[in-house]
Amino acid sequence: MNPCEEKIIEAAQSVKGRIVCTGSWGAYPSWLAGRLSETLDRPILIVHPHIEDSDCAADEIHSFISKQPMFLPAWEGEQDLSDSVGETAAERLKAAAKIPELSAGDVMCASVQALSQPLPDPEGLEADALSISCGKNLEPELAASWLADQGYEPCEAVDAPGEFAKRGGILDIYPPAAGITDAQGQEEKTRPIRIEFFGDEVETIRYINLDNQTSEGEIQKAEIYSRIQPMPEGGLSVFELLRKDAVIIFAEPSEASEVLQAYLSRVSGSGKYFTFSQIYKAASELCLIEVSRFGSAGGEENHIQLCVESIDKYKAEAGSVLEKSQEALGRLCEQAETGEEVLLFCESAGQIKRTKQLILSQRSSVPENLHIKIGYVREGFSSRQEGLTVIGHHEIFAREFVRRRAARIRRSAGVHSLSDLASGDYVVHLTNGIAIYRGTKIIEQNQCPREHMILEFADEAKIFVPVENISLVHKYIGSGGMKPSLSKLGGKRWFNQKKKAYDAVMDMASEMLELQAKRNEAGGFAFSQDCDWQREFEDAFPYQETPDQIKAIEEIKADMQSPKPMERLLCGDVGYGKTEIAMRAAFKAVLSGKQTALLAPTTILTIQHANTFRNRFAGYPVRIEVLNRFISAGRAKEIIEQSRAGRIDILIGTHRLLSKDIAFADLGLLIIDEEQRFGVEHKEKLKKLKVNVDILSLSATPIPRTLHMSLMGIRDISTLSTPPLDRRSVATSIHRYDNSLIKQIISRELAREGQVFFLHNIVKTIDKTANLLRELFPDSNIAVAHGQMNKKRLEKSMLDFAMKKIDILVCSTIIESGIDIPNANTIVINNADRFGLAQLHQLRGRVGRFKRKARAELLIPPDRPITPVAARRLKAIEEYSELGAGFQIALRDLEIRGAGNILGAEQSGHIDTVGYELYCQMLKNAVKQLKGDHTIPKPETSLNLGFSAYIPKNYIPSDKQRLGAYRKAAEAETLEDLLLLEKELKDLFGKLPEQAVWLIDLAKIKLRASENLIARIKAQGQDLVFTFSPQADDSKAADIFNRTSRRVTAVDKKTVHVRLSKHHFEPPTILAFLRKLFSC
């Protein structure tokens, strides 16, 4: 331990007052907190001026010590402190309960903003809590009533903190804060829970898996806190809750004073907050250690001058990134060999391996005092007195600092076309055509009540479709703005429309297969298998790959390693990790001695890609260049010559790459970002470039699953539907334009030290809008960015915004693709009614890339009416704000704009004619036919057994959820699907009623009967009549009915009667007989 630290510890043990330390740098305050945690028998609070600093400090301290520090978040900007909503609320409520329990060695990190915001009394929290434990008597209705009274929102299925759902004897709760104890008595983090009652007794408490709404694990008890927290006047400060022997480390107190003053000036009701003087005074009454980079205490008794320096001296000043990194590592090794301790923190095991290999390429071993670990240090430091250097991997390799966080991976929900079906919606009946859905009705036939869907056709003609035949009905999705014509029952028009659409589908599929065959005949290059460098490169990815990313990477590698030319489309929602996959493919190409070209639609996107690629490839001998309109003619000429000579490995550019003067020595991979945004002329040039080259196309417009499945076999597609770690949903709101509202929205983001995109897509008035914002925010830095600007000004605006020098960027849609600014978490879109749905979703994707809750505020004119189509777009973008919403957006975009953006305009009209779902079915069948798939189609088995099987409305009251259950039963492809459905219904709604059990049994029988090519099973007198489909082999019947001892009569080759006794026609008995017959 160095003399300075000894002095700090000695003073901290004996003094209740102020210790001033100057000469700090980088992560030293975090290091000091870790040292004091291990040395002092007291809790420690470390305070930073900025919210992001305190969050980072928690990770840094955990890298130094094994114990995870507690983090106290700040309200995100302007908040009503009596309203406790969302994740920040949950963390602050839990903190209020835990701060008094902080004990020896515990560390808490907080920003000065977090300390300025009062906390509720922990005793009041417990008094207002709902206590739930297994075996406890609690009426479900009273529990639901309490939740509603305490500010919880009722819903059909919980998905966000603060929601609850009651379904009979099942109560789901997603508490914003809760004390949850697992079956072993250990405290767990807050998660949604499912409580199952037996009468008025709590039978079980389980966690809810939000991916599929099923429950898992067991919980012993839970304390559910109110969402409406009564706050005493002024509330409580952190210091009133802390132990009186706590040690406070205050990093940069002068800066903290200025930051808090600016923060309080931006929030309304700041009288409820604590001022800096109040915070500082309270801290001074405990043991306060001030740590600053600069300044002098002027001979104060407890002043300590630290000898801590930056680590800049370890960085090389010349050469390539790889040369600089090797030189920096060499200097660190030399330092370690002198006896000094060197801690080098890497983000992954891959980075550790790569770093050691670079060291061993220069010397025989890694010095004993050089410790290479997984951890996070945003900015390193060197302490001469302690003989210690702490440095981050990103600092050596000139990479951006990335914090890897463990978070729950959540797959975005799939889309069922009936999941949001409402009365009045248009539907397509497979055999009768387009109709209007008019709800459901219980109809009694032969004393058997059955639920039917009511469909209304032309001339108000109606049919009633039994819900067990729900697979015949799909929601109509076509072009927006136009209502489809209703089909006439019994007419020929629907048959002719289907035939015409099918012929067009066959033509399109045939053309695509022909192109595919030509490429395969031309032959391609088989890229090499993964080598050590490829594995190291992938291991160095500072995040955990999602399952979808892993699958897509495997598919792309298999394509590249095959001698057939790859042509794969990679679809994924905004920010779902497409670029990382593209970089791995590019690296594989480079390692095989091939060049890669990346084509992007905009100049800004090429700059973003170039920065991302250079950052990711740092430390490897890979040459990356960019060609766009910002590159001078002279420099562009040099790049083109070097590309032709093979001295450039990866060339990134706009359509400039398609010019005649561009040439490659050995192009192996072409990556096309957002191909649909290139014009017809560019696409023709692309076709010539594509001949023998592997092609990877990226699209942020996800393809709906049904279309994806239909295209299988004629287009290789990989989809990403799982959000990456730290990706957040974006709260989306629509407002009429109002200056006071704009001030409130932007102030909220600036108050939490974030940045704002203000999108105004009319270049003529963009400067006027910027000046208006300057009047509203005179103390903020505001810049303008649009495509018609001088290239140097545009580049400067974008760079300054990325470097956090700009608070508000007033911009055009130039930011639509690829711009990644994690600190910008609010986007305001002016005249939002003028944008398409997919474009709005793309723009919204510019935010939500950091762990804070992001917001998209859509502004519409205060006085101009908006069109019905625009209103539908805005409603859809507001509704679908959750992660993975791009798949729902893609379907709604089909509904509103048509399908021209996916399949081309010529196919859009056919989708309008027959509806999207039927079109996809036709496409799937066409591909099978063209590929020579002669599989005998399974019949849609009809069952008429003389009794009703349905889901009672008192079991699933919601029409939407009930229809969803019917659809799952009807579309199940395996017995496992039906067993899963049965388990899911029991989990969500409790024990299945008799009629619902029969429904599942009938679905199992129908599935097995269809597999055996049975078209119909009917109860007739004392017989069960089995009718086989025309395609069934004559031996089928013998195979099946040899299993029964009942009397079997073959009326003809396709019809078989089985004689049963009278009691066998009771539902449980006949179902048991058929299940045994079909082994299900």
Helices and strands as residue ranges (DSSP letters): H 3-14, E 18-22, H 28-39, E 44-48, H 51-64, E 70-72, H 86-98, G 99-101, E 107-111, H 112-116, H 122-127, E 130-133, H 140-149, E 153-154, E 163-167, E 170-174, E 178-182, E 187-188, E 193-198, E 201-209, E 214-216, E 219-224, H 238-241, E 247-251, H 253-266, G 270-272, H 276-284, E 287-292, E 303-305, E 308-309, G 312-314, H 321-337, E 341-346, H 349-360, E 370-374, E 381-383, E 388-392, H 393-396, E 426-429, E 433-445, E 448-456, G 458-460, E 462-466, G 467-472, E 473-475, H 493-522, H 532-539, H 547-561, E 567-572, H 578-591, E 595-599, H 603-617, E 624-627, H 633-644, E 650-653, G 655-658, E 667-673, G 675-677, H 680-689, E 694-699, H 705-711, E 716-720, E 730-736, H 739-751, E 755-759, H 763-776, E 782-785, H 791-802, E 808-811, G 813-815, E 824-829, G 832-834, H 837-844, E 854-860, H 868-879, H 886-897, H 900-903, H 905-914, H 916-930, E 942-944, H 959-971, H 975-989, H 994-1011, E 1014-1020, E 1023-1028, H 1036-1041, E 1048-1052, E 1055-1059, G 1062-1065, H 1067-1077
